[in-house]
Amino acid sequence: MIVTPIALAVVWVGDRELFRRYARQLTLLAFAAVAFFTVSPTIPPWLATQKGMLNGVTRIVGEVSIRVHPFDTTPLWERGVRLANDLAAFPSLHEAMTVLFAFILWRRVRWWLRIPLVLYPLAMAFALVYSGEHYVIDLVGGVALAVAVRIAEPKLTRRVMEAWARRRKPADADVVLETP
């Protein structure tokens, strides 16, 4: 997901408050997804095929990355596969991040730029299913997670800021000290 760090950098330059909100939402999205992965580990289609639970799904990401020019992504792909959690298919964090990206920019771009904002998550969805990385239900879960984060983050942020403000306020701030 190269788009997310690039988007963060562009948003940081253009609108610091939007950057903070986007960063909070990405963080919440990642933590929520990891919670799902931990509570309910699920296997992607390519792994289900390897284990004989499904037929006809081939993982093509490694093959495609070898043929991407001018960059040889083989070392990155090989290291990434060793670090990846193969039991982290639901919800699709890739899809959730693309949907969140579209949500963040939707009101800030001209109408004609909204077309690629819609096409980007759709293209990601197609690529994830076509490449055998996710089932369609994983994508639906990713979209639902992005929507939930968009709704929950402002409320959580407000509560955290209120709690932080209460902790910073001295207990005796209401008492006026008079000097004789």
Secondary structure, 3 states (H helix, E strand, C coil): CCHHHHHHHHHHHHCHHHHHHHHHHHHHHHHHHHHHHHHCCECCHHHHHHCCCCCCCCCCHHHHHHCCCCCCCHHHHHHHHHHCCCCECCCCHHHHHHHHHHHHHHCCCCHHHHHHHHHHHHHHHHHHHHCCCCCHHHHHHHHHHHHHHHHHHHHHHHHHHHHHHHHHCCCCCCCCCCCC
